[in-house]
Amino acid sequence: MLKVHLLGQFDVKRDHASIEIPSRPAQSLLAYLVLSAGTAHRREKLAGLLWPDANEANARSNLRHALWRLRKAIGSDHLLADKISITFNADSDYWLDATTIEDGKQDSVDILLKAVAAYGGELLPGFYEDWVVLERERLRSMFEQKIHSLLDYLVEEQRWTEALEWGERWIALGHVPEPAYRALMIAHGSLGDLAGMAAVYKRCTKALEEELGVEPSEETKSLYEWLAEGGVGSASQWTKRSHEKAPEPASAVHGLLKQWRAQGISLLDLPSLAIVQVSSPGEIPLDDEDASLLIRSALHHAVAVEPWLARAQSEGVAVAALMQVYDSYPRPRVRMKITEALKGLPSGESEVNLLRIAISDDAPPVRAAAAVEAASRNSLEKVVEGLLEDVNSKGGAAATAAFVAVADEVGLPEVVGRYPRLSVGLAIAQRRWSANSPKIRRQVVRAIAGGAIAMALVASIQLVPAAIMKPDLFQASLEFTTLPIWLLSSAILGLFWGGIQGAVVGLNLGIADTVWQGKKRGRLVWAGLAGLVYSFFYILLSLSGGFTPIVGPSIYIPIYVFDGLILGVALSLVVAELGSEKAVRTQFRRSFWASALILLALVPSEMVIYQHDPASAIALDIIFALLFPLGLALAMRDGQDGEKV
């Protein structure tokens, strides 16, 4: 079982053995995912949340590296990832201390005891990201509700020793909780220790003065006076009366929000946001003014705004609150959150404001995101028209980035005005390369490994037909070198040759899949060019005397070039498009068809080039045609794609 402690410390254990996760970003990523286990988080959201100051490409690269570290540390069973999102597997075998806090019910002392016992301190001490601060306050508020209820029940059931223990533990966490002091006062008074009761009241008074600069509440003062006058015989009745007078949490929160607005508070701090989030049930809608206040406050602190948007009574209120913050011209990071929030609202008002952002924002990522969303709805022509005006007149980076994003993701309308086609085309290619370069790099590495190993095996096995078909020549060759050295040199040449061939095939097809997305013709052209590596080696060896074709260069060079082109096309079958299925069974099937295509091209060629001994050449080609595509296919099987990391 994986045990994750986030309260009071960051500690991860598997089967009672500590797991070291030295990277702070990887720790933050695990904490965020496990706290919302079962929820799929989009990669771009996680990248922006954990690396807010990095550009998109660097943030996504950092995310992949942190995810790789996590998988290496805790295993892959707990993390579900695809090219779009990452999820902590809620069905995996794990335990989280924060979950125990949230699971505790307020109608059972035993469950409450278990819940508060799991609270070892504040969430992730030493972490200062905004989302941590908000979640820390939320859990602290939830803990205080639970331990408050626990102390009330312990007092009602006259379990004085436990009331003393948990009251002191609450105080020891560094806060000044008056309910804890009141529980201690009642427990000491009920045990006949009036001096202890008075000492607790003095501690409470001193702590409140030093920490908050206030006096004890009227409730605490009244309790002290009541206990001092001998009211200990029915002390538990004090708690029962307090419960009877206590308002419902939702009503209390609405009253608190009204009070804050009356005081002229336009933005809540993170602790206040956490109090509202914990105390007000999510299914209860908020008043318009309350929803606006909470939406503005969440955006100000750059924390999740979606929960408050969902609780607004109308999308108009939500959109108005979002745009009120947008008009204050916050940081691009916050403007991006506003744009993402508008994308989740299907109303016409959100579309109008997305179009406004698409036409006017000066941050390229924000403007591009808004432009793509607005164009994807019903405003393609308006978006393109507005962007073209800026692109042609000012040449601004934000307008150009938005125009390129729309052209790449949505497409341009049939009639488009004048625009710099070459620079836009290059920008689209660069954009696609930036998005897919990590996957291409991993594909190239896999292709190098698969090609090198397969070709080394081919080069070594090819000695067998030579020994069978030409034993005299084989024995004569062994007089100049030993068999182990011959095998080693053949394997090294195969590694070099196959590695280069695999690298070029992986790179060319990665470029084709990225730049010419879904266009088969472009993919076949680049695949054919990759096969010219094979042609180059055969031409070089024939010209240097390593091979002895019976025909001249004017014949065998064009044949080798043709064979190379066919080889490249055949290998494109086993190097599937980026992001497509690469299951083992599928790869075996692709390898078979690639081998058949290679043999159809090479066998006739060998019969022309090596007319004096075609059998040996054909035997070598069969070995190559069977093993090389298979090695490359297996290197590309599922689990090797970059986005699965």
MARNU-496519 format. One record per residue: residue in three letters; x negated, y, z negated of N, C-alpha, C, O in turn. Coordinates in steps of 0.2 Angstrom, whole numbers, plus 5000, padded with zeros to 4 digits. Layout:
<atoms>
AlaXYZXYZXYZXYZ...
</atoms>
This chain:
<atoms>
Met499649945000500050005000499650065000499050064997Leu499850115004499450185004499850224998500450234999Lys499450254994499650294988499350364989498750374990Val499850414990499550484991499750524985500350534984His499250554982499450604977499250674980498750684982Leu499750714979499650784981499750834976499650894977Leu500050814970500250854965499650854960499550804956Gly499350914959498850924954498150904957497650914954Gln498150864963497550844966497650814973498250804975Phe497150814977497250774983496850714983496250704982Asp497250654983496950594982497350534986497950534985Val496950494989497350444994496950384992496350374992Lys497350324991497150264989497550214993498050214995Arg497150154995497450104999497250044995496650024994Asp497750004992497649944988497149964982496649924981His497250014979496950034973496150064975495850074970Ala495950064981495350084983495350154986495850174990Ser494950204984495050274986494850274993494350244995Ile495150324997495050335004494750405004495050455002Glu494150415007493850485008494050515015494050485020Ile494350575014494550615020494250675019494450725017Pro493550685022493150745020493350805024493250855021Ser493750795029493950855033494550895030495050855029Arg494450955028495050995025495650995030496250985028Pro495551005036496151005041496450945041497050935042Ala496050885041496350825041496750805035497350775035Gln496550835029496950825023497550865023498150845021Ser497550925026498150965027498650935032499250935030Leu498350905037498850875042499150815039499750805040Leu498850775035499150715031499650745027500250715026Ala499450795023499950815018500650845021501150825019Tyr500550875026501150905030501550855033502150855032Leu501250805036501650745039501950705034502550685035Val501550685028501850635023502450675019502850635017Leu502350735018502950775015503550775019504150785016Ser503550765025504150765030504150695033504250695039Ala503950645030503950575033504550565037505150575035Gly504550535043505050525047505250575052505650565057Thr504950635051505150695055504550695061504050695059Ala504750705067504350705072504150785073504650825074His503550795073503250865074502950875080502450835082Arg503150925084502850935091502050955089501950995085Arg501650935094500950945093500751025093500351045089Glu501151065097500951135098501151165091500751215089Lys501651145088501851175081501351155076501151205072Leu501151095076500651075071499951115072499651135067Ala499751115078499151155080499151225078498751255075Gly499751255079499851325077499851335070499651385067Leu500151285066500251295059499651285055499451325051Leu499251235058498551225054497951265056497551275053Trp498051285063497451335065497751395068497751405074Pro498051435064498451495067498051545071498251585075Asp497351545069496951595072496551575078496251615081Ala496651505080496251485086496751485092497351495091Asn496451485098496851485104497151415105496951375101Glu497651415109498051355110497551295112497651235109Ala497151305116496751245118496251225112496251165111Asn495951265109495551245103495951215097495751175094Ala496551245096496951225091497251145092497151105088Arg497351135099497551065100497051015100497050965098Ser496451045102495851005101495650985094495450925092Asn495751035090495651025083496150975080495950935076Leu496750985082497250935080497150865082497150815078Arg496850855088496650785090496150755086496150695084His495650795084495050775080495250755073495050705071Ala495750805070495950785064496350725064496350685059Leu496750715069497250655069496750595070496950535067Trp496250595074495750545075495450525068495350465066Arg495250575064494950565057495450525053495350485049Leu496150555053496650525049496750445051496750405046Arg496750435057496850365059496250315057496350265055Lys495750345057495150305055495150295048494850245046Ala495350345044495350335037495950295034495850255030Ile496550305036497150275034497450215038497950185036Gly497150215044497450165049498050195053498250245052Ser498250155058498650185063499450165061499850185064Asp499550115056500250095055500650155052501250155053His500250205049500650255045500750315050501150355048Leu500450315056500550375060500850355067500550305070Leu501350385069501650375076501550435080501750495078Ala501150425085500950485090501050475097500950415099Asp501350525100501350515108501050585110500850625106Lys501150595117500850655120501250725118501050775119Ile501850715114502250765113502250785105502150835103Ser502250725101502450735094502050695090501750645092Ile501950705083501650665078502150655072502450705070Thr502150595070502650575065502250535059501950485061Phe502450545053502150495048502750445048503350465047Asn502550385048503050325048503350315042503050295037Ala503950335041504350325035504450255033504650245027Asp504450215038504550145036503850105034503950045033Ser503350135035502750105033502650095025503050125021Asp502150055023502150045016501750095012501050095013Tyr502050145009501750205006502050225000502650214999Trp501750264996502050294990501750364990501150384991Leu502250414988502050484988502350514981502950504980Asp501850544978502150574971502650624972503150624968Ala502650664977503150724978503850694979504350724977Thr503850634982504450604984504850584977505450584977Thr504450564972504750544966505050604963505650594959Ile504750664963505050724961505750734964506250754960Glu505750734970506350744974506950694973507550714974Asp506750634971507250574971507550574964508150544963Gly507250614959507550604952508250634952508350694954Lys508750604949509450624949509550654942509250624937Gln509950704941510050734935510550704930510750734925Asp510850644932511250614927511050544924511350504921Ser510350544924510050484921509350504918508950534921Val509350494911508750514908508150474910507550504911Asp508250414911507650364914507350394920506750394922Ile507850404925507650424932507250494931506750504935Leu507550544927507250604926506550594923506050634925Leu506450554918505850544915505350514921504750544921Lys505550474925505050454930504950504935504350514938Ala505350544937505250604941504750654939504350674942Val504850674933504450734930503750704928503250734928Ala503750634927503050604925502650604931502050604931Ala502950604937502550604943502250674945501750684949Tyr502450724941502250794943501550804939501550824933Gly501050794943500350804939500050874940499550894937Gly500450924942500250994943500451024950500850984953Glu500251084951500551114957500251074964499751044963Leu500651084969500451054975499851074978499751134979Leu499351024980498751044983498451104981498351154984Pro498151094975497751154972497151164976496851124978Gly497051234978496451254982496651254989496251284993Phe497251234991497451244998497851314998498351324994Tyr497751355003498051425003498451435009498651495010Glu498651385013499051395019499751415017499951395012Asp500051455021500751485019501251425018501651435014Trp501251375022501651325021501551285015502051265012Val500951285013500751255006501051295001501351264996Val500951355001501251404996501951394995502251384989Leu502351395001503051385000503251314997503751314993Glu502951265000503151194998502951194990503251154986Arg502351224988502151214981502651244977502851224972Glu502951304979503451344975504051304975504451294970Arg504251274980504851234981504851174976505351164972Leu504251134976504251074972504151094964504451064960Arg503851154963503751174956504451194953504651184948Ser504851234958505551244956505951184955506351184950Met505851134959506251074958506051034952506451014948Phe505351034950505151004944505451044938505651004933Glu505451104938505751144933506451134931506651124926Gln506851124937507551104936507651034933508051024929Lys507150984935507250924933507050914925507350884921Ile506450954924506250944917506650984912506750964906His506951034915507451074911508051024909508351024903Ser508350994914508850944913508650884908509050864904Leu508050864909507850814905507750834898508050794893Leu507550894896507550914889508250924886508350914881Asp508650954891509350954888509650894886509950884881Tyr509550834890509750774889509450744882509750714878Leu508750754882508450724876508650764870508750724864Val508850824870509150864864509850834863509950824857Glu510250824868510850804867510850734863511350714859Glu510350694865510350624863509950614856509750564854Gln509650674854509250684848508650644848508450614843Arg508350644854507650604855507150654854506850684859Trp507050674847506650734846505850724848505550774850Thr505650664847504950654848504750664856504250694858Glu505250634860505150644867505250714869504950744874Ala505750754866505850824867505250864866505050904870Leu504850844860504250884859503750874864503350914866Glu503650804866503150784871503250824877502750854880Trp503850824880503950844887504050924887503850954891Gly504250954881504251024881503451054881503351104884Glu503051024877502351044877502051024883501551064886Arg502250974887501950964893502051014898501651034903Trp502751034898502951084903502551154902502351184906Ile502451174895502051234894501351224896501051274898Ala501051164895500351154897500251164904499651174906Leu500751164908500651164915500451244917500251254923Gly500451284912500251354914500751404915500551464916His501351384914501951434915502151454908501951434903Val502651494908502951524902503751504902504151544903Pro503851434901504551414902504951424896504851384891Glu505451474895505851484889506251424887506351404882Pro506551384892506851324891506451274887506751234882Ala505851264888505351224885505251244878505351204873Tyr505151314877505151334870505751324866505751304860Arg506351334869506951324866507051254863507251234858Ala506851204868506951134866506451114860506651084856Leu505851144860505451134855505651164848505651134843Met505951224849506251254843506851204840506851194834Ile507251184844507851144842507551074839507751054834Ala507051044842506750984840506450994833506550954828His506051044832505751054826506251074820506251044815Gly506751114822507251124817507651064815507851054809Ser507851024820508250964818507850914814508050874811Leu507150914815506750874811506550904804506150874800Gly506850964803506750994796506151034796505951054790Asp505851044801505151084801505351154804505151174809Leu505651194799505751264801505151304802505151354806Ala504651294798503951324800503751314807503551364810Gly503751254809503551234816504051274821503851294826Met504651274819505151304824504951384824504951404830Ala504851414819504651484819503951494823503851544826Ala503551444822502851454825502951444833502651484837Val503451404835503551404842503851464845503651484850Tyr504351494841504651554843504051614844504051654848Lys503651614839503051664840502651654846502451694849Arg502451584847502051574853502451594859502151624864Cys503151584859503551604865503451684866503351704872Thr503551714861503551784861502851814863502851854868Lys502351784861501651804863501551794870501251834874Ala501751734872501551714879501951754884501651774889Leu502551764883502951814887502651884887502651914893Glu502451904882502151974882501551974886501352024890Glu501051924885500451924888500451914896500151944900Glu500951864897500951844904501451884909501251904914Leu501951904906502451944910502652014907502952054911Gly502452024901502552094898503252104896503552154897Val503652044894504352054893504452024886504051984883Glu505052034883505252004877505651934878505851924884Pro505751894873506151834874506851854876507051904875Ser507151814880507851824882508351824876508151794871Glu508951854877509451854872509651784870509751764864Glu509651734875509751664873509251634868509451604863Thr508651654869508051624865508151654858508051624853Lys508251724858508251754852508851734848508851724841Ser509451724851510051694847509951624845510151614839Leu509551584848509451514846508951524840509151484835Tyr508451564840508051564834508451594828508351564823Glu508851634829509251664823509751604821509751604815Trp510051574825510451514823510151464820510351434814Leu509551444822509151394819508851414812508851374807Ala508651474812508451504805508951504800508751504794Glu509551514802510151514797510351444795510851444792Gly510051394798510251324796510651294801511051244799Gly510751314807511151284812510851224815511051204821Val510451184812510151124815510551064815510451014819Gly511051064811511451004810511850984817511950924818Ser512051034821512351014827511951054833512251084837Ala511251044833510851074837511051054845510951104849Ser511250994846511350974852511951014855511951014862Gln512351034851512951074854512751134857513151164862Trp512151164855511951224858511851214866512051254870Thr511451154867511351144874511951124878512051144884Lys512451094875513151074878513451144880513751144886Arg513451194876513851254877513451294883513751324887Ser512751284883512451324888512551294895512651324900His512651224895512851194901513551214904513651224909Glu514051214899514651234900514751304903515151314908Lys514251344901514351414903513851424910513951484913Ala513451384911513051394917513351384924513851344925Pro513251434928513651434934513351384939512851354938Glu513751364944513551314949512851344953512851404953Pro512351304955511751324958511951374964511551424965Ala512351354968512551394974512751464972512551514975Ser513251464967513551524965512951574962512951634963Ala512551544958511951574955511551604960511251664960Val511351564966510951594971511251644975510951694976His511851644976512251694980512251764975512151814978Gly512351754969512251814965511551844964511551904964Leu511051794964510451824964510251854970509951914970Leu510451834976510351864983510651934983510351984985Lys511251934980511652004980511252054975511252114977Gln511052024970510652064965510052094969509852154968Trp509652054972509052074976509252124981508852174982Arg509752114985509952164990510152234986509952284989Ala510452224981510652294977510052324975510052394974Gln509552294973508952324971508452354977507952384976Gly508752344983508452364989507852324991507452344995Ile507852264989507252214991507452194999507952165000Ser506952215003507052195010506752135012506852105018Leu506252105008505852045010505752005003505552034998Leu505851945003505751904997505051874997504751865003Asp504751864991504151834991504251754992504851734991Leu503751714992503751644993504051614987504451564989Pro503951624981504251594976505051604976505451554975Ser505251664978505951674978506251634984506851604983Leu505951634990506151584995506251514993506751484994Ala505751494989505751424987506351414982506651364982Ile506551464978507051454973507751444977508151404975Val507851484982508451484986508451414989509051384990Gln507951394992507851334996508051274991508451224994Val507851274985507951214981508651224978509051174977Ser508851284976509451294972510151294976510651274974Ser510051314982510651314987510751264991510351254996Pro511251214991511351164995511351185003511651235004Gly510951145007510851165014511551165018511551195023Glu512051125016512651125020513051185018513551195022Ile512951225013513351285012513051345016512451365016Pro513451375021513251425025513151495020513451495015Leu512751535023512551595019512951655022513151655028Asp513051705018513351765020512851795025512251785025Asp513151845029512751875035512151905032511551905035Glu512251945027511651985024511151945021510551955021Asp511451885017510951845014510551805020509951795019Ala510851785025510551745030509951795033509451765035Ser510151855035509751905038509051915033508551915036Leu509251915027508651935022508151875022507551875022Leu508451815022508051755021507651735028507151715028Ile508051755034507651745040507051795041506551775043Arg507151855039506651905039506051885034505451895036Ser506251855029505751845024505351785026504751785025Ala505651735029505251675031504851695037504251665037Leu505051735041504551755047504051805044503451795047His504151845039503651885036503051845034502451855034His503251785031502751745028502551685033502051645031Ala502751685039502551645044502651565042502251525044Val503251555038503451485037504051465041504251505045Ala504251405040504851375044505451425043505651435038Val505651445049506251485049506951445051507451475050Glu506851385054507351345056507951335051508551335052Pro507751315045508251295040508751355038509351345037Trp508451415039508851475037509251495044509851515043Leu509051485050509451495056510051445056510551475058Ala509951385054510451335054511051355049511551335050Arg510851395044511351415039511651475040512151495036Ala511451515045511851575047512551555049512651505053Gln513051605048513751585050513851595057514351565060Ser513351635061513451635068512751645071512351675068Glu512751625077512051635081511951715082511351735082Gly512451755082512351825083511951855077511451895078Val512151835071511751855065511051825065510551865064Ala510951765067510251735067509851775073509251795071Val510151785078509751825084509551895082509051915083Ala510051925078509951995076509352005071508952045071Ala509351955066508851955061508151935065507651975063Leu508151895069507551875073507251935077506651955076Met507651975080507452025084507352095080506952135082Gln507652095074507452145069506752145067506352195067Val506552085066505852075064505352085070504852115070Tyr505652055076505252065082505052145084504552155086Asp505552185083505552255084505052285080504852345081Ser504852255074504352285070503652275072503152295069Tyr503552235078502952215081502452185076501952205074Pro502752125074502252085070501652055074501652065080Arg501252015070500751975074500951935079501551905079Pro500551915084500751875089501051805087501451775089Arg500651785081500851715078501651715076501951675077Val501851775073502551785071502951795077503551765077Arg502751825082503151835088503251775092503751755095Met502751725091502851665094503351625090503751585093Lys503351625084503851595080504551615082505051575082Ile504651685083505251715085505551685091506051665092Thr505051675096505151655103505451575102505851555105Glu505051535098505251465097505951465094506351415096Ala506051505089506751505086507251525091507851485091Leu507151575095507651585101507751535105508351525108Lys507251495107507251435112507751385109508051345113Gly507851385102508251335099508951355099509451315096Leu509151415101509851445100510051455107509751485111Pro510651415109510851415116511251475118511551475124Ser511451515114511851575115511651615121511051625122Gly512051655123511851705128511451765125511051785129Glu511551775119511151835116510451805115509951855116Ser510351745114509651725114509351725121508751745121Glu509651715126509451715133509251785135508751795138Val509651835133509551905134508851925131508451955134Asn508751905125508151925121507551885123506951915123Leu507651825125507051785128506851825135506251835136Leu507351845139507151885145506751945143506351965147Arg507051985138506652045136505952035134505552065136Ile505851975130505151965128504751945134504151965134Ala505051905139504651885144504451945149503951935152Ile504851995149504652055153504152105150503852135153Ser504152105143503852155140503252135135502852185133Asp503252075132502752065127502052065130501952055135Asp501552085125500852095128500452035125499852045127Ala500751985122500351925120500451875125500951845126Pro499951855129500051805135500351735132500851715136Pro500251705127500551645125501351655123501751615125Val501451715120502151725118502551745124503151715125Arg502251785129502651805135502751745139503251735142Ala502251695140502351635144502851595141503251565145Ala502851585135503351535132504051565133504551525135Ala504151635132504851655133505051655140505651645142Ala504551665145504651675152504951605154505351595158Val504551545152504751485154505451465152505851435156Glu505551475146506251465143506751505146507351475148Ala506651565147507151605151507251585158507851575160Ala506751565161506751545168507151475169507451455174Ser507051435163507351365163508051375162508451325164Arg508351425160509051435159509351465166509351425171Asn509551525166509851545172509551615174509851655178Ser508951625172508651695173508051685177507551735177Leu507951635182507351625185507151685190506551715189Glu507651715194507451765198507351825194506951865196Lys507751845189507551905185506851905182506551955181Val506651845179506051835176505451845181505051885180Val505551815187505051825192504951895194504451915195Glu505551925196505551995198505252035193504852085195Gly505452035187505152075181504352065181503952115180Leu504152005181503451985180503052015186502452035186Leu503352005192502952025198502852095198502252115201Glu503252135196503152205195502552225191502152265193Asp502452195186501852205182501252175185500652205185Val501252115188500752075191500452115197499852125197Asn500852145201500652185207500452255205499952285208Ser500752285200500552355198500052365193499552405194Lys500052325188499552325182499052275182498452285180Gly499252215185498852155184498652135177498152105176Gly499152145173499052125166498952055164499252015168Ala498552035159498451965158499051935155499151875157Ala499451965151500051935149500551925154500851865155Ala500651965159501151955164500951905169501351865171Thr500251905170499951855175500051785172500251735175Ala499951775165499951715162500651685162500751625163Ala501151735161501851715161502051695168502451645169Phe501851725173502051715180501751645182502051605185Val501151635180500851565181501151515178501251455180Ala501351525171501751475167502351455171502551395171Val502751505173503451495176503351455183503651405184Ala502851475187502651445193502451365192502651325196Asp502151355186501851285185502451245182502551185184Glu502851265178503251225174503951225177504351175176Val504151285180504851285182504951295190505351265193Gly504451325193504451335200504651405202505051435198Leu504551425208504751495210505351485214505451435217Pro505751545214506351545218506151535226505551555227Glu506551525230506451515237506151585240505651575244Val506451635238506151705241505751735235506051755230Val505151745236504751775231504351835235504151825240Gly504251885231503951945234503151935234502951875233Arg502851985236502151975237501751965230501951995225Tyr501351925230500951905224500251875226500251845231Pro499751885222499051855224499051775223498951745218Arg499251745229499351675229498651635227498751585223Leu498151655230497451625228497351625221497251575218Ser497351685218497251685210497751645206497551615201Val498351655208498851615205498751545205498851505200Gly498651515211498451445212497951425208497951365205Leu497351465208496751445204496951445197496751405193Ala497351495195497551495187498051435185497951405180Ile498451415190498851355189498451295188498451255183Ala497951285193497451225192497051235186496951185182Gln496851295184496451295177496851285171496651245167Arg497551305172498051285166498151215166498151185160Arg498251185171498351105171497651075169497751025165Trp497151095171496451065168496451075161496251025157Ser496551135158496451145151496951105147496751075142Ala497551085150498051045146497850975146497950935142Asn497450955152497350885153496650865152496450805152Ser496150905151495450895151495250845146494850795147Pro495550845140495350795135495550725137495150675137Lys496150715140496350655143495850625149495750575149Ile495750675153495250655159494550635156494350585159Arg494350675151493650655148493650585146493250545147Arg494250565142494250495139494350445145494150395144Gln494750465150494850415156494150405159494050345161Val493750455160493050455163492650405159492250365161Val492650415152492250375148492450295148492050255149Arg493150285148493350215149493150185156493050125156Ala493250225161493050205167492350185168492150145171Ile491950225165491150215165491050145162490650105164Ala491350135156491250075152491450015156491149965157Gly492150025159492349965162492049955169491849895170Gly491850005172491449995179490749965178490549925181Ala490449995172489749975171489749895169489349855172Ile490149875164490149815162490349765168490049705168Ala490849785171491049735177490549725182490449675185Met490249785184489749785189489049745187488749705191Ala488949755181488349715178488549635178488049595180Leu489149615177489349545177489349525184489149465186Val489549565189489549555196488849535198488749495202Ala488449585197487749575199487349515197486949485200Ser487549495190487249435188487549375191487149325192Ile488249375192488549315194488349305202488349245204Gln488249355205488049355212487449305214487349285220Leu487049295209486449255210486649185211486249145214Val487249165208487449095209487649075216487349025218Pro487949115220488049095227487449095231487349055235Ala486949135229486249135232485949075231485549045235Ala485949055225485548985223485948925226485548875228Ile486548925227486948875230486848875238486648815241Met486948925241486948935248486248935251486148915257Lys485748965248485048975250484548955245484248995242Pro484548885243484148865238483448875239483048895235Asp483148865246482448875247482248955246481748965243Leu482648995248482549065248482549085240482149125238Phe483049055236483049075229482449045226482249085221Gln482248985227481648965224481049005226480549015221Ala480949025232480449065234480449135230479849155228Ser481049155229481049225225480849215218480549265215Leu480949155215480749145208479949145208479749145202Glu479649135213478849135213478649205211478049215209Phe479049255213478749325212479049355205478749395203Thr479549325203479849345196480149295193480349245196Thr480249295186480649245182481349255183481549315184Leu481749205181482449215182482749265177483149305178Pro482549265170482749315166482649385168483049425167Ile482049395171481949465173482349485179482549535180Trp482449435183482949445189483649455187483949505189Leu483849415182484549435179484549505176485049535177Leu484049515172484049585168484049645173484449685172Ser483649635178483549695183484249695187484449755189Ser484549645189485149645192485749675188486149715190Ala485749655182486249685177486149755176486649795176Ile485449775175485349855175485549895181485949945180Leu485449865187485649895193486449895193486749945195Gly486749845191487449845191487749895186488249925187Leu487449895180487649945175487650015178488150055177Phe487150035181487050095184487550115190487850165190Trp487550065194488050075200488750075198489150115200Gly488950025194489650025191489850085187490350105187Gly489350105183489450165179489650225183490150265181Ile489250235188489350295192489950285196490350335197Gln490150225199490750215202491350235198491850265200Gly491350205192491850215187491950285185492550305185Ala491450325184491450395182491750435188492250475186Val491550425194491850465199492550445200492950485202Val492750385200493450365201493850395195494450425197Gly493650385189494050415184494150485184494650515183Leu493550525186493550595186494050615192494450665191Asn493950595198494350615204495050605203495450645205Leu495250545200495950525200496250575194496850595194Gly495850585189496050635184496250705186496750735185Ile495750725191495850795194496450795198496850835198Ala496550735202497150735207497750735203498250765205Asp497750695197498450685193498550755190499150775189Thr498050795188498150855185498350915189498850945188Val497950915195498050975199498650965204499051005206Trp498650905207499250885212499750835208499750785210Gln500050865203500450825199501050785204501450825207Gly501050725204501550685207501450685215501950655218Lys500950715218500850715225500450655227499750655226Lys500650605230500350545231499750555236499250525236Arg499850595241499350605246498750635243498250615245Gly498850685239498250715236497850665232497250665232Arg498250615228497850565224497550515229496950495227Leu497850495234497450455239496850485242496350445242Val496850545243496250575246495750575241495150565243Trp495850595235495350605230495050535228494450525227Ala495550485228495350415227494850395232494350355231Gly495050405239494550385244493950415244493450385245Leu493850475242493250515241492850475236492150475236Ala493150455230492750425225492450355227491950335225Gly492750325232492550265234491850265239491550225240Leu491750335241491150345245490450325241489950325243Val490550325234489950305230489750235232489150225233Tyr490250195233490050125235489750125242489250095243Ser489950165247489650175253488950195253488550175256Phe488850245248488150275248487650225246487150215248Phe487850185241487450125238487250075244486650055245Tyr487750055247487650005253487250035258486850005261Ile487350095260486950125266486250135263485850125267Leu486150155257485450165255485050105254484550095256Leu485450045252485049985251484949955258484449925259Ser485349965263485249945270484749975273484349945277Leu484750045273484150085276483450065273482950075276Ser483450055266482850035263482649965263482049945261Gly483049925266482849855267483049805262482949745262Gly483449835257483749785252484249745255484249685253Phe484649765259485149725263484849725270484549765273Thr485049665274484849655281485349645286485549595288Pro485749705287486249695292485949685299485449705301Ile486349645303486149625309486249675315485949675320Val486749725313486949775318486549845315486249845310Gly486549895320486149955318486550005314487149995313Pro486250055311486550105307487150135310487650155307Ser487150145317487650175320488350135319488850165320Ile488250075318488850035317488950025310489550025307Tyr488450005306488649985299488750045294489150045289Ile488550105296488650165292489350185292489750195287Pro489750185298490450205298490850145295491350165292Ile490650085296490950025292490950035285491450025281Tyr490350055282490250055275490750115272491050115267Val490750175276491150235274491850215274492250225269Phe492150175279492750155279492950105273493450115270Asp492450055272492550015266492650055260493050035255Gly492150105259492150145253492850185252493150185246Leu493150205258493750245257494350195255494750215251Ile494350135258494850085256494750065249495150055245Leu494050055247493950035240494250085235494550065230Gly494050155236494350205232495050205231495350205226Val495450195237496150185237496450125233496850135229Ala496050075234496250015230496150025222496550005218Leu495650055220495450065213495950115210496050115204Ser496250155214496750205212497350165209497750195205Leu497450105211498050065208497850045201498350045197Val497250035199497150015192497050065188497150065182Val496850125190496750185186497450225187497450265192Ala497950205183498550235184498650305182498150335179Glu499150335184499250415183499150425176499450385172Leu498950485174498850505167499550505164500050535166Gly499550465158500250465155500650415157501250405153Ser500550375162500950315164500750255160500350255157Glu501250205161501150135158500450105159500250105165Lys500150075154499550045155499549975151499049965148Ala500049945151500149885147499649825150499549835156Val499449785147498949735149499249695155498849685160Arg499849675154500149635160500249675166500049655172Thr500349735165500449785171499749795174499649795180Gln499249795170498549805173498349745176497949755181Phe498449685174498249625178498649625185498349605190Arg499249645185499649645191499249695196499249685202Arg499149755193498849805198498149785200497949795206Ser497749745196497149725197497149675203496749675208Phe497649625203497749575208497849615215497549595220Trp498249665215498449695222497849735224497649745230Ala497449765219496849805221496349755224495949765229Ser496249695221495749645224495949625231495549615235Ala496649615232496849595238496649645244496449625249Leu496849705242496649765247495949765248495749775254Ile495549755243494749765244494549705249494149715253Leu494849645248494549585252494849595259494449585264Leu495449625260495649635267495149685271495149675277Ala494849725267494449775270493749745271493449755276Leu493449715266492749695266492649635270492049635273Val493049585270492949525273492749535281492249505283Pro493249565284493049575292492449615293492049605297Ser492349665288491749705289491049665288490649675292Glu491049615283490449575282490349525288489849515290Met490949505292490849465297490549505303490249475308Val490649565303490349605309489549625307489149615311Ile489449645301488849675299488349615298487749625299Tyr488549555295488049505294488349435297488449385295Gln488249445304488549385308488149325307488349275308His487449335306487049275305487149235299487049175298Asp487449265294487649235287488249265284488149295278Pro488849265287489349295284489649255278489949295273Ala489549195277489749155271489449185264489849195260Ser488849195264488549225258488849295256488949305251Ala488849335262489149405261489849405258490049435254Ile490249355261490949355259491049325252491449345248Ala490549275250490649255243490449305238490749315233Leu489949355240489749405236490349455235490549485230Asp490649465241491249515241491849485237492149525233Ile491949425237492549395233492349405226492849425222Ile491749395223491549405216491649475214491949495209Phe491449525219491549595217492249615217492449645213Ala492649595222493349615223493749585217494249615215Leu493549525214493949505209493749535202494249545198Leu493149545201492849565194492949645193493049665188Phe492749675198492649755197493349785196493349825191Pro493849775200494549805198494749775191495149815188Leu494649715190494849685184494549725178494949735173Gly493949735178493549765172493849835172493949865166Leu493949875177494149935177494849945174495049985170Ala495249895176495949885174496049875167496449915163Leu495649835164495649815157495449875153495649885147Ala494949915155494649975152495250025151495150065147Met495750025156496250075156496850055153497350085153Arg496849995149497549965147497750015141497450065139Asp498350005139498650045134498250045127497850005126Gly498350105124497950125118497250165120496950185115Gln497150175127496550205128496750285131496250325132Asp497350295132497550355134497450415129497550405123Gly497150465131496950525126497550545122497350555116Glu498150555124498650575120498850525114499250545110Lys498650465115498850415109498350425104498450385099Val497850465104497350465099497650515093497350525088
</atoms>
